[in-house]
Amino acid sequence: MKKTIEFLDAYPKASICATGLTPPGKLAVRTRKYQIGINKNLAYLSERHHVYGFKVFEDANPDLIGAWPFGRSGKWEVFRPNINYDAFLLNLK
């Protein structure tokens, strides 16, 4: 997380997007690790950064809609603790 903050300090107009290598769901271990790190540091991050989570839309089956990783249908929302997200976005306020 330290390198991410250093990068944003050096490039204040940039945004950092993070997600795991596997599709969302049960196997998304790296995505889960990112979420745990954000949850632990959310108070600190929120002082200077916007933190967003991406929720992938599901159909009635419930299968995920769109191709992975970049074509998934979903929405970005302000990060909230205890909500499972499929990707994360961080930038300076």
C-alpha positions as YAML, in Angstrom:
chain: A
units: angstrom
residues:
- id: 1
  name: MET
  ca: [0.00, 0.00, 0.00]
- id: 2
  name: LYS
  ca: [2.93, 2.32, 0.70]
- id: 3
  name: LYS
  ca: [4.08, 2.22, -2.94]
- id: 4
  name: THR
  ca: [0.55, 3.03, -4.11]
- id: 5
  name: ILE
  ca: [0.41, 6.13, -1.92]
- id: 6
  name: GLU
  ca: [3.89, 7.21, -3.03]
- id: 7
  name: PHE
  ca: [2.82, 6.82, -6.67]
- id: 8
  name: LEU
  ca: [-0.30, 8.95, -6.16]
- id: 9
  name: ASP
  ca: [1.75, 11.61, -4.38]
- id: 10
  name: ALA
  ca: [4.14, 11.73, -7.36]
- id: 11
  name: TYR
  ca: [1.30, 11.66, -9.93]
- id: 12
  name: PRO
  ca: [-1.65, 13.43, -8.26]
- id: 13
  name: LYS
  ca: [-3.97, 13.20, -11.29]
- id: 14
  name: ALA
  ca: [-3.54, 9.42, -11.60]
- id: 15
  name: SER
  ca: [-5.87, 6.69, -10.36]
- id: 16
  name: ILE
  ca: [-4.92, 3.19, -9.24]
- id: 17
  name: CYS
  ca: [-7.20, 0.30, -10.14]
- id: 18
  name: ALA
  ca: [-6.68, -3.12, -8.55]
- id: 19
  name: THR
  ca: [-8.30, -6.51, -8.99]
- id: 20
  name: GLY
  ca: [-7.23, -10.13, -8.82]
- id: 21
  name: LEU
  ca: [-6.20, -12.24, -11.80]
- id: 22
  name: THR
  ca: [-9.11, -14.65, -11.48]
- id: 23
  name: PRO
  ca: [-12.75, -13.82, -12.23]
- id: 24
  name: PRO
  ca: [-14.88, -12.53, -9.34]
- id: 25
  name: GLY
  ca: [-16.30, -15.15, -7.02]
- id: 26
  name: LYS
  ca: [-14.95, -17.89, -4.81]
- id: 27
  name: LEU
  ca: [-11.48, -18.00, -6.39]
- id: 28
  name: ALA
  ca: [-10.78, -14.26, -6.21]
- id: 29
  name: VAL
  ca: [-8.15, -14.59, -3.44]
- id: 30
  name: ARG
  ca: [-5.99, -11.62, -4.46]
- id: 31
  name: THR
  ca: [-9.05, -9.37, -4.71]
- id: 32
  name: ARG
  ca: [-10.02, -10.44, -1.19]
- id: 33
  name: LYS
  ca: [-6.53, -9.58, 0.08]
- id: 34
  name: TYR
  ca: [-6.80, -6.10, -1.45]
- id: 35
  name: GLN
  ca: [-10.16, -5.65, 0.26]
- id: 36
  name: ILE
  ca: [-8.76, -6.69, 3.65]
- id: 37
  name: GLY
  ca: [-5.89, -4.19, 3.26]
- id: 38
  name: ILE
  ca: [-8.26, -1.38, 2.31]
- id: 39
  name: ASN
  ca: [-10.56, -2.19, 5.25]
- id: 40
  name: LYS
  ca: [-7.63, -2.10, 7.70]
- id: 41
  name: ASN
  ca: [-6.43, 1.26, 6.37]
- id: 42
  name: LEU
  ca: [-9.71, 2.88, 5.35]
- id: 43
  name: ALA
  ca: [-9.64, 5.67, 7.96]
- id: 44
  name: TYR
  ca: [-6.12, 6.67, 6.89]
- id: 45
  name: LEU
  ca: [-6.85, 6.34, 3.16]
- id: 46
  name: SER
  ca: [-10.09, 8.33, 3.37]
- id: 47
  name: GLU
  ca: [-8.29, 11.38, 4.76]
- id: 48
  name: ARG
  ca: [-6.60, 12.13, 1.40]
- id: 49
  name: HIS
  ca: [-8.04, 9.68, -1.11]
- id: 50
  name: HIS
  ca: [-11.25, 8.70, -2.82]
- id: 51
  name: VAL
  ca: [-11.73, 4.94, -2.43]
- id: 52
  name: TYR
  ca: [-14.20, 3.11, -4.67]
- id: 53
  name: GLY
  ca: [-15.32, -0.48, -5.06]
- id: 54
  name: PHE
  ca: [-16.64, -2.10, -8.24]
- id: 55
  name: LYS
  ca: [-19.62, -4.45, -8.04]
- id: 56
  name: VAL
  ca: [-20.13, -6.76, -11.03]
- id: 57
  name: PHE
  ca: [-23.75, -7.20, -12.11]
- id: 58
  name: GLU
  ca: [-25.23, -10.71, -12.04]
- id: 59
  name: ASP
  ca: [-28.00, -12.12, -14.20]
- id: 60
  name: ALA
  ca: [-30.90, -14.23, -12.92]
- id: 61
  name: ASN
  ca: [-28.81, -17.45, -12.77]
- id: 62
  name: PRO
  ca: [-26.66, -15.71, -10.96]
- id: 63
  name: ASP
  ca: [-23.89, -15.60, -13.55]
- id: 64
  name: LEU
  ca: [-21.64, -12.58, -13.90]
- id: 65
  name: ILE
  ca: [-22.44, -10.33, -16.86]
- id: 66
  name: GLY
  ca: [-19.71, -9.53, -19.39]
- id: 67
  name: ALA
  ca: [-16.23, -10.81, -20.22]
- id: 68
  name: TRP
  ca: [-13.42, -10.86, -17.66]
- id: 69
  name: PRO
  ca: [-11.43, -8.83, -16.81]
- id: 70
  name: PHE
  ca: [-12.30, -5.62, -18.62]
- id: 71
  name: GLY
  ca: [-15.74, -6.19, -20.08]
- id: 72
  name: ARG
  ca: [-17.71, -6.88, -16.93]
- id: 73
  name: SER
  ca: [-20.90, -4.92, -16.47]
- id: 74
  name: GLY
  ca: [-21.19, -3.31, -13.08]
- id: 75
  name: LYS
  ca: [-20.91, -0.05, -11.19]
- id: 76
  name: TRP
  ca: [-18.37, 1.87, -9.13]
- id: 77
  name: GLU
  ca: [-19.49, 3.06, -5.71]
- id: 78
  name: VAL
  ca: [-17.85, 4.67, -2.72]
- id: 79
  name: PHE
  ca: [-16.07, 1.89, -0.82]
- id: 80
  name: ARG
  ca: [-17.98, 0.64, 2.20]
- id: 81
  name: PRO
  ca: [-16.61, -1.83, 4.75]
- id: 82
  name: ASN
  ca: [-18.09, -5.34, 4.83]
- id: 83
  name: ILE
  ca: [-19.23, -5.22, 1.19]
- id: 84
  name: ASN
  ca: [-17.55, -7.63, -1.23]
- id: 85
  name: TYR
  ca: [-16.18, -5.84, -4.28]
- id: 86
  name: ASP
  ca: [-14.67, -7.19, -7.48]
- id: 87
  name: ALA
  ca: [-12.19, -4.35, -8.09]
- id: 88
  name: PHE
  ca: [-10.96, -1.18, -6.37]
- id: 89
  name: LEU
  ca: [-10.08, 2.36, -7.43]
- id: 90
  name: LEU
  ca: [-8.01, 4.87, -5.47]
- id: 91
  name: ASN
  ca: [-7.14, 8.48, -6.29]
- id: 92
  name: LEU
  ca: [-6.33, 11.72, -4.50]
- id: 93
  name: LYS
  ca: [-9.12, 14.03, -3.38]
...
